[in-house]
Amino acid sequence: MIDVNAMPNLAEIVRHQAKIRPDDVALWFEGQETSYAELNSRSNAVANGLIAAGVGPNDRVAYLGKNLDVFYEIIFGAIKSRATLASMNYRLAAPELQFVLDDSDSVCLFVSEDYYDLIDQIKDDCPKLKTIIAIEGGREDWADYKSWRDAQDNTDPNLPIALDDDVVQLYTSGTTGLPKGVRLTHDNYAGFFRQAEELTWAAYDAGDPVIDAMPLFHVAGLNIGLLSLVQGAKTVLLREIHPIHILDLIEQQKIKHGFLVPAVILMLTQVPGVEKRDFSSFNILTYGASPIAESLLLEAAELFGCKFTQVYGLTETAGGGTYMPPEDHDPARGKLRSCGIPYPGTEIRCVDDNGQAVPQGEVGEITIRSNFVMKGYWKRPEATAEAVKDGWFYTGDAGYFDEEGYLYIHDRVKDMIVSGGENIYPAEVENALFSHADIADVAVIGVPDEKWGEAVKAIIVPKPGTTPSEADIIAYAKTRIAGYKCPKSIEIHPEPLPRNASGKVLRRQLRAPFWDGRERNVG
């Protein structure tokens, strides 16, 4: 049960739980357990270490690493020092990581050993970065995390926290090819928690084992951990997605709750012998981040034998938006293509180009108004003004409501591609490809993919006299952007790309043949 009054800001989560259940397990990670008292004490030490290093209120502190138990020590330590954690996508290529570090103005970086070499490549081009802390040690030039932490005073600094302070800064793909930092505050999370406490899918009992498998640079992965800790549950953390490991932990840890994207659910159903696994402990499996195929949902429901809840939200809404409760997963209800109904106290409208609500059944852009809508984009006032108008966040998704108030996603107003739960904007990929010596023009679109929902496809106009190969173009892209953003297929387009009067590529025209005959134009 979430007691928002006892925990009005996120620093109070570990303080409160350490008082009422100090010896209970807060985190389980690869056989190591961390109690709530230890998590509170260690986060105090991190906070004092940051303060001693000159980190001040609203400074940015970056984290680059996979899902490690120390992440929660670091985020709560940052919060107690009134800093903001910029959790970085570890799948990014070096130029993208450099951009995020520089754009976020991060003055301190916690990095795990998997990424030491990457940071060595870019650190000299990040002039604001003053302190680097090596999470697993092994560097003479950077502080060893545990030695650094344990050398600090573990007394709570008890700095006054403003509810409008930024808690985390999570980076999303950008329409222009540059990622944007989403600023989420204590107030945003208080709003999210207040609404989540009324929803069955988010209700954990103290001590319940909750699997936290999604990356912690995603709002979904972060939220599951916070929802678990705010209710005194036991967060079972996975370093990274591994289907067999997930199945093992469900059995061994008697997992009761968790969140997975459809692509991971598909992976689990395809593991040999999965039908012999013990899912009897599982209560509710929550899924979201991309649409799920009806056939997969029905197969997974029969296989796992637990309740399913779908959620729809965005980083800019702290993950909040709509939910589809377990009872609506009965095929007889006819709601399996829906993403559910609005959270309690949340307003959702589908609007036309003038921002006016369209009639029930008509398609419009989905807009959300709630106290969990982001503070804004970091250093992007124009982008913030375009995205949030009169408190309404414009999602870029196109949808409609049925007669019972259930929301359906039909298409995207923007050109974003969602592949395996990851957001990818064509402009990012196009920018990476344009500098290839053999490419005269390029357009990137999302095409249907049975495993990932959508796959990235590049349509290439080659320069005269050149014959670029698919393998060469994809390999080139991987040197500039994250692998998951790179094209999975290339199509040579011998004619100029279709453009409108202002010169913009008509991606929808290029995309249409691949989605012909499908009921919904997203995967």
C-alpha positions, 0 to 999 in steps of 0.5 A: 500500500502506498502512503503518499502522505508519509512519503511526500518526496522520494527521499522519504521512501528509504527513510520511511521504510528504514524506520518501519521495516529496517531488516526487510529485504529492499533489493535482491541482486545476483544473490546479494540482499540489501535491507531497507536500513542498508539502502537508507544508510548507503544513500546517505553516504552517497549524498554526503560524498556528492556534496563534498565533491561540490555537487549542488542543488539541481546539478546533474549526476549521470549513471551509465551502467546496466541494472545494478543494485547500487543504482538505487543507492545512487539515485536516492543519494542524488535525491538527498543531495538535491541533485538530479540523476541523469540515467543514461541509455547504455545501448547508445553509441559513443557520440550519443553518450557524449551528447547526453553527458554534455547536454545534461551538464552532468558534473559527476558520472557513475559508470560500470566497468562495461563502459569504461572504454567508452567513457575514455573515448569521450570524457575529454569532450565533456568539459563540465564533467568533473568527477568520474566514479568507477562502480566496479573499481579497477581504475587508478584515475577514478574513485572506486565506488565502494571505497568512496561511498564507505569513506563518507559520513552516513548521517542523513544530510536532511537538506530541504527538498522542494517538491518541484526539484527534478528527480530524474532526467531521462532522455528520449529520442528526438524528432530533430535527431537530438535526444531530449532530457525529460524532467520529472519532479517529486510532484510528478511522482507524488501524482503518479503514486497517488493514482497508482495506489488506486490501481490493482496492478500497482498494489504490492504487499510489503515483502512481495517479490517484484521482478525489475527486469526492464532497463533503469534508463527507461521510465518503466524499469525505474517505475517498477523499482520505485513502486516496489520500494515505496510499498516495502516490497522486495525488488528482484533486480536483473542486470539485463534481459535474459529469458531463461534467467527471468524464468529461473527467478520467477520460480526461485524467488516466487515472483508475484509482480512484474512488468515486461514489454511484449517483445520479452513476453514473446521471448519467454513463450519461445523458451524450450520447456517453458510450459513445464515452468512453475508460475504459480506465485505470479499474481499480475504481469503488467505489460506495455511500451508497445502494442501486443498481438492478440495471439501472443496475449492469449498464449501468454495468459494460458501459459503463465496462468496469472492476471494481465494488465496493460499500461500506456504512458510515456516518459513525459507522463512519468509512465502514467496514462491508461490501464486495462485491468485483468477482467478486460483481458477476457476475449469476450469483452472485445477490448484486447486491441485497446490500451484501456481507460484513463488513470483515476484523476487523469484527463485524456482527449483525442484532438484535431489539428486545432486542439479541439476534442474529436467525437467518440469513435473519430481518430485524433492526437492523444493528449494527457493532462495530469499532475504527472505530466513532466516539468518540461524538456531540459534546455528545450523551451520551444520543444516544451511549449510545442509538447505541453499546451495548457497543461495538456501533453501532446503524445504524438500518438493518434487514437480514438475512444469507443463508446465505453471510454476505452482508448485505442491507438490507431497510428502515430501523428509523428514519425516515431518508430517503436521497436521492442519498446524502444522509441526511435525517430527517423531523423536520428537514423537519417542524420547518421546515414547522410554522411555516408559517401554513397548516399545522396538521400535517405528516408527511414520508416518503421515496417511490421516485424513479428518479433519487435513490433516494428523494424527500422527500414532505410530507403536509400537514393544512391549517389550516381555511379555508386552501388552501396551494399546493405551490409556496408550501410548498416555497419556504417550506421553502427559506428554512429548510433545505437545498434537498436536504431540501425536499419534492419533492412535497406531498400534502394530507391532509384528515383528521388524520394517523394516530397511535399511542396516545402521539401519534406519527405513523405514518409507516410507515402513510403510507409503505406505499402508495408502496412496495407491491409492491417487494422492498425498502423503501428506494430 
